[in-house]
Amino acid sequence: DRINGVTDVLSRVSKLVSEDLEKAVGTAVGQDKDGSPQDKRPVLAVVPSPAAFSLPGGKEGLSAYRCSLTFDPRTANGHLSLSLENRRAEHLISGPRPVPPYEVRFDHTWQVLCFQSFKSGRHYWELEVSKPWAYVGVTYETIPRKEKGKRCMVGMNDLSWSLQLDEHQLCAWHSGRREALAGPSHHSRIGMLLDYEAGTLTYYGDGQTRLHAFHCAFTAELFPACWIGEGVSITLCST
């Protein structure tokens, strides 16, 4: 009888777990907003907020990998204006400015890459985002740049990875697939730790809270990338 009782309990627990997983997996439908992807793709299960995860060597450990970045003006879309010695990118609401037709420029996508790239080692950097309408991540150099549509956006292809900053929810993107993240969606400063050999890209929010980590076997140089919504500015922090 005891064995039968235990079996019944395990069976009920298994059923509850299965039901919870089914509820966690759904399809998110978002509103298309001037170039921001409309979310009609299958969404992975929501990931609990990992506030308790430890940093590699603590906050001081992250500082050991800090690097200095600048935006590459040749890549900046005409709607984006660079300042502060190319450490600040702002999406102008006044409309696009005339820019030289460089081959590496994003012609139709509100995006800019950093001048620096990484193909080995650990690297940590932080960005200040004025408003939650942006995608921040890394990409291979071969990301599309001349097409119209969302395939050129960081995270919307198999060449890049990004964190979507939105006023309602944080989301992780790769290959056009969205993973909704639990926890606070508002973070004024985002930290990013790239460990090339380990194949990880980890995001940290305000207070060094760990937000998400991508895991991938990287195969080429990675460039930090930012997609910037209207009226939004992103600043690459020097300290």
C-alpha positions as CSV (number, residue, x, y, z in Angstrom):
1,D,0.0,0.0,0.0
2,R,2.8,2.4,0.8
3,I,4.4,1.7,-2.6
4,N,1.1,2.3,-4.3
5,G,0.6,5.6,-2.4
6,V,4.1,6.9,-3.4
7,T,3.4,5.9,-7.0
8,D,0.2,7.9,-7.0
9,V,1.9,11.0,-5.6
10,L,4.7,10.8,-8.1
11,S,2.1,10.4,-10.9
12,R,0.2,13.5,-9.8
13,V,3.4,15.6,-9.5
14,S,4.5,14.5,-13.0
15,K,1.1,15.6,-14.4
16,L,1.3,19.0,-12.7
17,V,4.8,19.6,-14.0
18,S,3.7,18.7,-17.5
19,E,0.7,21.1,-17.3
20,D,2.9,23.9,-16.0
21,L,5.4,23.5,-18.9
22,E,2.6,23.5,-21.5
23,K,1.3,26.8,-20.0
24,A,4.8,28.3,-20.0
25,V,5.3,27.7,-23.8
26,G,3.1,29.9,-25.9
27,T,3.0,32.3,-28.9
28,A,3.5,36.0,-28.2
29,V,1.9,38.5,-30.5
30,G,3.3,42.0,-30.4
31,Q,2.6,45.2,-32.3
32,D,4.9,46.1,-35.1
33,K,6.5,49.5,-34.2
34,D,8.5,51.1,-37.0
35,G,11.1,48.5,-37.5
36,S,10.7,46.7,-34.2
37,P,10.0,43.0,-34.9
38,Q,6.4,41.8,-34.6
39,D,6.5,38.9,-32.2
40,K,4.6,36.1,-33.9
41,R,7.2,33.4,-33.5
42,P,7.1,30.5,-31.0
43,V,8.4,31.7,-27.6
44,L,10.5,29.6,-25.3
45,A,9.5,29.1,-21.7
46,V,9.9,32.1,-19.5
47,V,13.2,32.0,-17.6
48,P,13.0,32.9,-13.9
49,S,15.0,35.9,-12.8
50,P,18.5,34.7,-11.8
51,A,19.3,37.4,-9.3
52,A,21.2,35.0,-7.1
53,F,23.7,33.9,-9.7
54,S,27.3,34.8,-8.8
55,L,29.6,36.9,-10.9
56,P,32.9,35.5,-12.1
57,G,35.1,36.7,-9.3
58,G,32.5,39.2,-8.0
59,K,32.1,42.7,-9.3
60,E,35.8,43.2,-9.1
61,G,36.2,40.2,-11.3
62,L,34.1,41.8,-14.1
63,S,36.3,44.9,-13.9
64,A,39.3,42.9,-14.7
65,Y,37.8,42.2,-18.1
66,R,36.6,45.7,-18.8
67,C,37.3,47.1,-22.3
68,S,36.9,50.4,-23.9
69,L,34.6,50.6,-27.0
70,T,33.7,53.2,-29.6
71,F,31.0,53.2,-32.3
72,D,32.1,52.8,-35.9
73,P,30.6,55.8,-37.7
74,R,31.0,54.0,-41.1
75,T,28.4,51.5,-39.9
76,A,25.8,53.9,-38.4
77,N,22.5,54.2,-40.1
78,G,21.6,57.7,-41.2
79,H,19.0,58.1,-38.5
80,L,21.8,57.7,-35.8
81,S,24.0,60.6,-34.7
82,L,27.3,59.9,-32.9
83,S,28.9,62.1,-30.3
84,L,31.2,62.0,-27.2
85,E,34.1,60.8,-29.4
86,N,31.9,58.1,-30.9
87,R,30.9,56.7,-27.5
88,R,27.3,57.9,-27.8
89,A,24.7,57.1,-30.5
90,E,21.3,58.8,-30.6
91,H,18.4,58.1,-32.9
92,L,17.3,61.5,-34.3
93,I,13.6,62.1,-34.4
94,S,14.2,64.9,-37.0
95,G,14.9,62.3,-39.7
96,P,18.0,60.8,-41.4
97,R,21.1,62.9,-42.1
98,P,23.1,62.6,-45.3
99,V,25.9,60.0,-44.9
100,P,28.5,58.6,-47.3
101,P,27.4,55.3,-48.8
102,Y,30.0,53.0,-47.1
103,E,29.7,49.3,-47.9
104,V,29.6,48.5,-44.2
105,R,26.8,50.9,-43.4
106,F,23.3,49.8,-42.4
107,D,21.2,51.4,-45.0
108,H,17.7,50.7,-43.7
109,T,18.2,49.4,-40.2
110,W,18.5,51.7,-37.2
111,Q,21.8,50.0,-36.2
112,V,25.5,50.7,-35.5
113,L,28.4,48.4,-34.7
114,C,31.4,49.1,-32.5
115,F,34.8,49.6,-34.1
116,Q,36.4,47.0,-31.8
117,S,35.9,43.2,-32.3
118,F,36.8,40.1,-30.4
119,K,38.0,36.6,-31.4
120,S,39.4,35.4,-28.2
121,G,39.5,36.0,-24.4
122,R,37.1,37.6,-21.9
123,H,35.7,41.1,-22.4
124,Y,33.3,43.1,-20.4
125,W,31.6,46.4,-21.2
126,E,28.6,48.5,-20.1
127,L,26.0,50.6,-21.9
128,E,23.7,53.3,-20.6
129,V,20.3,53.3,-22.4
130,S,18.1,56.4,-22.1
131,K,14.8,54.6,-22.8
132,P,13.8,50.9,-23.1
133,W,13.5,50.6,-26.9
134,A,16.7,49.0,-28.1
135,Y,18.5,45.7,-28.9
136,V,22.1,45.3,-27.7
137,G,24.3,42.3,-28.5
138,V,27.1,41.0,-30.7
139,T,27.3,40.0,-34.3
140,Y,29.6,38.4,-36.9
141,E,30.9,40.9,-39.5
142,T,28.9,39.2,-42.2
143,I,25.5,40.4,-40.9
144,P,23.3,41.7,-43.7
145,R,23.5,45.5,-44.0
146,K,21.7,46.6,-47.2
147,E,18.4,44.8,-47.1
148,K,15.1,46.2,-45.9
149,G,13.2,44.3,-43.2
150,K,14.2,42.8,-39.9
151,R,16.8,40.2,-41.0
152,C,19.5,42.9,-40.6
153,M,18.7,43.5,-37.0
154,V,21.0,42.1,-34.3
155,G,19.4,38.9,-33.0
156,M,17.1,38.4,-36.0
157,N,19.5,36.1,-37.8
158,D,21.8,33.2,-37.1
159,L,24.8,35.6,-37.2
160,S,24.0,37.6,-34.1
161,W,22.7,37.5,-30.5
162,S,20.8,40.3,-28.7
163,L,18.9,41.4,-25.6
164,Q,15.7,43.4,-26.4
165,L,15.1,46.3,-23.9
166,D,11.4,47.0,-23.8
167,E,9.2,48.8,-21.3
168,H,7.1,45.7,-20.7
169,Q,9.6,42.8,-20.8
170,L,13.1,41.8,-21.5
171,C,13.7,39.3,-24.3
172,A,16.6,37.4,-25.7
173,W,16.9,37.0,-29.4
174,H,18.9,34.7,-31.7
175,S,18.1,33.5,-35.2
176,G,14.8,35.4,-35.0
177,R,13.7,33.3,-32.0
178,R,12.5,35.1,-28.9
179,E,13.0,34.0,-25.3
180,A,11.0,36.0,-22.8
181,L,12.8,36.7,-19.5
182,A,11.2,37.2,-16.1
183,G,12.1,39.9,-13.7
184,P,12.2,43.7,-13.9
185,S,12.3,45.1,-17.5
186,H,13.8,48.5,-16.7
187,H,17.6,48.7,-16.5
188,S,19.3,52.0,-17.2
189,R,22.7,50.3,-17.4
190,I,23.4,47.0,-19.1
191,G,26.7,45.0,-18.6
192,M,27.8,42.4,-21.1
193,L,30.5,39.8,-20.6
194,L,31.8,37.9,-23.6
195,D,33.8,34.8,-22.9
196,Y,34.8,33.7,-26.4
197,E,36.5,30.4,-25.6
198,A,33.6,29.3,-23.3
199,G,31.1,30.4,-25.9
200,T,29.0,32.6,-23.5
201,L,27.6,36.0,-23.7
202,T,26.2,37.1,-20.3
203,Y,24.0,40.2,-19.6
204,Y,23.9,42.0,-16.3
205,G,21.4,44.7,-15.2
206,D,21.3,47.4,-12.6
207,G,23.1,46.2,-9.4
208,Q,25.0,43.6,-11.4
209,T,22.0,41.3,-11.5
210,R,22.5,38.5,-14.0
211,L,19.8,38.8,-16.7
212,H,20.6,36.1,-19.3
213,A,23.3,34.1,-20.9
214,F,23.7,32.8,-24.4
215,H,25.7,29.7,-25.1
216,C,27.2,29.1,-28.5
217,A,30.4,27.9,-30.1
218,F,31.6,31.1,-31.8
219,T,33.3,30.7,-35.1
220,A,34.4,34.3,-36.1
221,E,35.1,37.8,-34.9
222,L,32.3,39.3,-32.8
223,F,31.4,43.0,-33.0
224,P,29.2,44.7,-30.3
225,A,26.1,46.0,-32.0
226,C,23.1,48.2,-31.0
227,W,19.7,48.7,-32.7
228,I,18.3,52.0,-31.4
229,G,14.7,53.1,-31.4
230,E,13.4,56.6,-32.1
231,G,14.4,59.2,-29.5
232,V,16.7,56.7,-27.7
233,S,20.4,57.2,-27.0
234,I,23.0,54.6,-26.0
235,T,26.3,55.5,-24.4
236,L,29.3,53.2,-24.1
237,C,30.5,53.6,-20.5
238,S,34.1,54.4,-20.0
239,T,34.0,53.5,-16.3
